[in-house]
């Protein structure tokens, strides 16, 4: 479903952009801006689910302290707002705002800086508040990125520094609306967009307001995108050294990426069925762009961010897609995952378990590493735990597989395998 809607919106956008070109005689900047903001609102209205009291408006955001954002071109909001007299614009409380879009006809350096500053203002007025937090979304994001169970707040201080920082980053991230910069024209390639954005932030690294949390969730320019990989929705887990590839780039249909962000926010907020995402077996891939890790130097804690340079020729190809498949298990892993599905945890110091491992000739450290890399388990306090809500194990073509199946993705994959075998 999501791919069909994205393709429809992309086709409509292409058609309407051609229509707007007929009015290129108009040189009045605000009028030009109004045209493209109106086009964006019109397209978004076709992508929002009916019956949820969701609206597309422009105006300002206000927090509990009475602080305001800059004026926002497009806001996806819930319920009624406060009308600003004689303008057609509205003021909405932060808790009502689902997503914001800063729209640019042409996105180049000056526009990129202006849009970033407006997104940064939204971060600055977001005060920690449990009413803004979707705990399930936060838990899932932490599990996917850090590959550990979400700790109780009192236990966060016991985590390594970089994991503590990611905890707090994801916590604030989940409290904010989805923040999108949408440029209809501008930088001509993925490479150009990457270079321009990094040159801007490079001058400001180490300055407040340029941490991973503050970065927009999504930047779109023509068909090129820069996207945050914080598991809301796209995932980039920490590597073995604790580095986090938190920003990626690609040239996918921009509306497909945009809808993934917005629909993911809506699905958590309204507990929507995962069927809205379709079979979900083709995964959008991203080129690594920005790598970061929290560090402490001279009693100062901050993010050390590095640019992963890829030459232009390394980016000039069709959009990246990966075919999703569950983790393949060997016999020992199959037994352990089945046990965890039944009992939720496994004490690795149990003498019976240790004896069984010896009989199988398996090493505990190898199992912990393998199941962690397959994103199935976490190992804490000598105990193995599942990292899933609805883990299921299947046998296909004589091999064992396991995966999260709360969205039905594993079932869809099995059906696809059966269909291919019968053809």
C-alpha positions in Angstrom: 0.0 0.0 0.0 2.7 2.5 1.0 4.6 2.0 -2.3 1.4 2.5 -4.4 0.5 5.7 -2.6 4.1 7.0 -2.9 4.2 6.3 -6.6 0.8 8.1 -7.0 2.1 11.2 -5.1 5.3 11.3 -7.0 3.4 11.2 -10.3 1.0 13.9 -9.1 4.0 16.0 -8.0 5.7 15.7 -11.4 2.5 16.8 -13.1 1.8 19.7 -10.8 5.4 21.0 -11.0 5.0 21.3 -14.7 1.8 23.2 -14.1 3.6 25.7 -11.8 6.3 26.3 -14.4 3.6 28.1 -16.5 3.5 30.7 -13.7 7.3 31.3 -13.7 6.5 34.8 -14.8 5.6 35.5 -11.2 8.7 36.9 -9.5 7.2 37.7 -6.1 9.0 35.5 -3.6 6.2 35.0 -1.1 3.7 34.1 -3.9 6.1 31.5 -5.3 6.5 30.1 -1.8 2.8 30.0 -1.3 2.4 28.0 -4.6 4.8 25.3 -3.5 3.6 25.2 0.0 0.1 24.8 -1.3 1.2 22.0 -3.6 2.9 20.2 -0.7 -0.2 20.5 1.5 -2.4 19.2 -1.3 -0.2 16.1 -1.8 0.0 15.4 1.9 -3.8 15.5 2.2 -4.0 12.6 -0.2 -1.6 10.6 2.0 -3.2 11.0 5.4 -5.6 8.4 6.8 -9.3 9.4 7.1 -11.1 9.3 10.4 -8.1 10.4 12.6 -8.9 14.1 12.8 -5.6 14.9 11.1 -5.2 18.2 9.4 -2.6 19.9 7.2 -2.0 23.6 8.2 0.6 26.3 8.4 1.4 28.5 11.3 3.4 28.2 14.6 4.0 25.7 17.3 3.7 26.6 21.0 5.1 24.7 23.9 3.9 24.5 27.6 6.1 27.5 28.5 4.5 29.7 25.8 7.5 29.6 23.6 7.0 29.6 19.8 8.6 28.0 16.8 9.4 30.0 13.7 6.5 30.0 11.2 6.1 26.5 9.7 5.2 26.1 6.0 3.3 22.8 6.5 2.3 21.0 9.7 0.5 17.7 10.1 -1.5 18.2 13.2 -4.2 16.5 15.3 -7.4 18.3 16.2 -8.3 22.0 16.3 -5.8 24.8 16.7 -5.9 28.4 17.6 -6.7 30.5 14.5 -4.4 33.5 13.9 -6.9 36.2 12.9 -7.1 37.2 9.2 -4.3 34.9 8.1 -5.6 31.4 7.5 -2.7 30.2 9.8 -2.9 28.4 13.1 -1.1 28.0 16.4 -0.9 24.4 17.6 0.4 23.0 20.9 3.6 20.9 20.5 1.7 17.8 21.7 -0.7 18.1 18.7 2.0 18.3 16.0 2.9 15.0 14.2 5.2 16.4 11.5 6.5 19.6 10.1 7.8 20.5 6.7 9.9 23.4 5.6 9.2 23.8 1.9 11.7 25.3 -0.6 11.2 25.7 -4.4 15.0 25.7 -4.8 17.1 24.2 -2.1 20.7 25.5 -2.1 23.1 26.5 0.7 21.2 29.6 1.9 17.9 27.7 1.9 19.4 24.7 3.6 20.8 26.9 6.4 17.5 28.7 6.8 15.5 25.5 6.9 18.0 23.9 9.4 17.7 26.9 11.7 13.9 26.5 11.7 14.1 22.8 12.5 16.6 23.6 15.3 14.1 26.0 16.8 11.6 23.1 17.2 14.3 21.2 19.1 15.0 24.2 21.4 11.3 24.5 22.4 10.9 20.8 23.1 10.9 20.4 26.9 11.0 16.8 28.2 7.4 15.8 28.9 6.0 12.3 29.4 2.8 13.5 27.5 5.0 13.9 24.4 6.6 10.5 24.6 5.4 7.3 23.0 7.1 4.8 25.2 6.7 1.9 22.8 8.3 3.8 19.9 11.2 4.8 22.2 11.7 1.3 23.4 11.7 -0.1 19.9 14.2 2.5 18.7 16.6 1.9 21.6 16.4 -1.9 21.1 17.1 -1.6 17.3 20.0 0.9 17.6 21.8 -0.2 20.8 20.7 -3.9 20.5 19.8 -4.0 24.2 16.6 -3.9 26.2 15.5 -0.5 27.2 16.8 0.0 30.8 14.8 1.6 33.6 15.7 5.3 34.0 17.7 4.6 37.2 19.9 2.1 35.3 20.8 4.4 32.4 23.9 5.7 34.4 25.3 2.2 34.3 25.4 2.1 30.5 28.6 3.0 28.6 28.8 6.7 27.9 27.9 6.5 24.2 24.8 4.3 25.0 23.7 6.8 27.7 23.9 9.6 25.1 21.9 7.6 22.5 19.3 6.9 25.2 18.8 10.6 25.9 19.0 11.4 22.2 16.3 8.9 21.2 14.2 10.0 24.1 14.1 13.6 22.9 13.8 12.5 19.3 10.6 10.6 20.0 9.1 13.7 21.8 9.5 15.9 18.7 7.5 15.9 15.5 9.0 14.4 12.4 11.0 17.3 10.9 11.4 17.4 7.1 13.1 19.8 4.7 11.5 19.5 1.3 13.1 21.0 -1.8 11.4 20.7 -5.2 14.5 21.8 -7.1 18.1 22.5 -6.1 21.2 20.3 -5.8 21.3 18.1 -8.9 22.7 14.9 -7.3 23.0 12.9 -4.1 26.7 13.7 -4.1 26.1 17.4 -4.3 23.5 17.3 -1.5 25.8 15.3 0.8 28.7 17.7 0.1 26.7 20.8 0.7 25.1 19.6 4.0 28.4 18.4 5.4 30.2 21.6 4.5 27.6 23.5 6.5 27.7 21.3 9.6 31.5 20.9 9.5 31.8 24.5 10.4 29.5 24.0 13.4 30.5 20.7 14.8 31.0 20.9 18.5 28.6 23.8 18.8 25.3 23.5 20.6 22.5 22.8 18.2 24.5 20.5 15.9 24.1 17.1 17.7 22.5 14.1 16.0 19.2 14.8 17.9 18.9 18.3 16.3 19.4 17.2 12.7 16.2 17.1 10.6 14.8 13.6 10.2 14.7 13.9 6.4 16.1 16.3 3.8 14.7 16.0 0.3 16.1 17.7 -2.8 14.8 16.6 -6.2 15.1 12.8 -5.9 18.0 12.8 -3.4 17.4 12.3 0.3 19.3 12.5 3.5 17.6 10.5 6.2 18.1 9.8 9.9 18.7 6.2 10.7 17.4 6.1 14.3 14.9 3.3 13.8 12.0 5.7 13.3 11.7 4.0 10.8 15.1 3.3 9.2 17.6 1.4 11.3 21.4 1.6 11.7 22.6 -0.3 14.7 25.8 0.5 16.6 29.0 -1.2 15.3 31.3 -3.2 17.6 33.2 0.0 18.6 29.9 1.8 19.5 29.9 4.0 16.4 26.5 4.9 15.0 25.9 5.6 11.3 23.0 7.9 12.1 22.6 9.7 8.8 22.3 8.1 5.3 21.6 9.1 1.8 19.9 7.7 -1.3 17.9 8.6 -4.4 14.6 6.8 -3.7 11.2 8.1 -4.6 11.1 11.0 -2.0 7.5 10.3 -1.2 8.2 6.7 -0.3 10.8 7.8 2.3 8.6 10.7 3.5 5.6 8.4 4.0 7.7 5.9 5.9 8.6 8.6 8.4 5.1 10.0 8.8 3.2 6.7 8.7 5.6 5.2 11.3 4.8 8.1 13.6 1.1 7.7 13.0 1.2 3.9 13.4 2.7 4.2 16.9 0.4 7.1 17.9 -2.8 5.5 16.8 -1.8 1.8 16.9 -2.4 1.4 13.2 -2.1 -2.0 11.6 1.3 -2.8 10.0 -0.6 -3.8 6.9 -0.4 -0.2 5.8 3.2 -0.8 4.9 2.4 -3.8 2.6 4.5 -7.0 2.6 7.5 -4.9 3.6 10.0 -7.4 2.1 11.8 -4.8 -0.1 13.9 -2.5 2.2 15.1 0.9 1.1 18.9 1.0 1.3 21.0 4.0 2.2 24.6 5.0 1.6 26.4 5.7 4.9 26.9 9.4 5.3 27.6 10.5 8.9 29.1 8.4 11.7 29.1 9.5 15.3 30.0 8.5 18.8 29.6 10.3 22.1 33.0 11.0 23.8 34.3 12.8 26.9 37.3 15.2 26.6 38.4 17.4 29.4 35.2 16.8 31.3 33.2 17.9 28.3 30.8 15.4 26.7 29.8 15.6 23.1 29.4 13.9 19.8 32.4 13.1 17.6 31.0 13.1 14.1 32.8 12.0 10.9 31.9 12.2 7.2 31.9 9.0 5.3 33.1 10.2 1.9 31.9 8.4 -1.2 33.0 9.7 -4.6 30.3 10.7 -7.1 30.8 7.6 -9.2 30.1 5.5 -6.2 26.6 7.1 -5.8 25.6 7.1 -9.5 23.4 4.0 -9.7 19.8 2.9 -9.3 18.2 3.3 -5.8 19.4 0.7 -3.3 16.9 -2.0 -2.2 17.6 -4.9 0.0 15.5 -8.1 0.0 14.4 -8.7 3.6 14.9 -12.2 5.0 14.9 -13.7 8.5 18.0 -14.8 10.3 19.1 -18.3 9.5 19.9 -20.4 12.5 22.1 -23.4 13.2 20.9 -26.3 15.4 22.1 -24.8 18.7 20.7 -21.3 17.9 17.4 -22.9 16.9 17.1 -24.6 20.2 18.0 -21.4 22.2 15.5 -19.2 20.3 12.8 -21.8 20.7 13.6 -21.9 24.5 13.4 -18.1 24.7 10.1 -18.0 22.8 8.7 -20.2 25.5 10.5 -18.9 28.6 11.6 -15.3 27.7 15.1 -15.6 29.2 17.9 -18.1 29.6 20.3 -18.2 32.5 23.7 -19.1 30.8 25.2 -20.1 34.2 22.7 -22.9 34.7 24.8 -26.1 35.0 22.5 -28.0 32.7 22.8 -25.4 30.0 26.6 -25.3 30.3 26.7 -29.1 30.1 24.5 -29.1 27.0 26.7 -26.5 25.3 29.8 -28.7 26.0 28.0 -31.7 24.4 27.2 -29.7 21.3 30.8 -28.3 21.1 29.5 -24.7 21.1 31.0 -21.7 22.8 28.8 -19.3 24.7 30.7 -16.2 23.5 30.2 -17.2 19.9 26.5 -17.8 20.4 26.1 -14.4 22.1 27.9 -12.6 19.3 26.0 -14.5 16.5 22.5 -14.0 18.0 23.2 -10.4 18.7 24.4 -9.7 15.1 21.2 -11.4 13.9 19.3 -8.9 16.1 17.4 -11.6 18.0 18.8 -11.5 21.5 20.6 -9.3 24.0 23.0 -10.6 26.8 22.8 -8.9 30.1 23.7 -10.1 33.7 24.6 -13.6 32.4 21.2 -13.9 30.9 20.0 -14.1 27.3 16.8 -12.2 26.4 14.8 -11.8 23.2 14.9 -8.4 21.5 11.6 -9.0 19.8 7.9 -8.8 20.8 6.7 -11.7 18.7 9.6 -13.9 17.7 8.7 -16.9 15.6 10.8 -19.8 14.2 10.1 -21.4 10.9 11.6 -24.2 8.7 11.9 -23.5 5.0 13.7 -25.8 2.5 15.3 -27.7 5.3 16.7 -24.6 7.1 15.7 -22.9 10.3 14.9 -19.2 10.4 13.7 -16.8 13.1 12.5 -13.2 13.1 10.1 -10.7 14.7 6.7 -11.3 13.2 4.4 -8.8 14.9 3.9 -7.1 11.5 3.4 -10.3 9.6 6.6 -9.8 7.7 8.0 -13.3 8.5 4.6 -14.8 7.4 4.8 -12.8 4.1 8.3 -14.1 3.5 7.4 -17.7 4.1 4.4 -17.4 1.7 6.7 -15.9 -0.9 9.2 -18.8 -0.5 6.4 -21.3 -0.8 5.0 -19.6 -3.9 8.4 -19.6 -5.5 8.9 -23.3 -4.8 5.6 -24.2 -6.3 6.1 -22.2 -9.5 
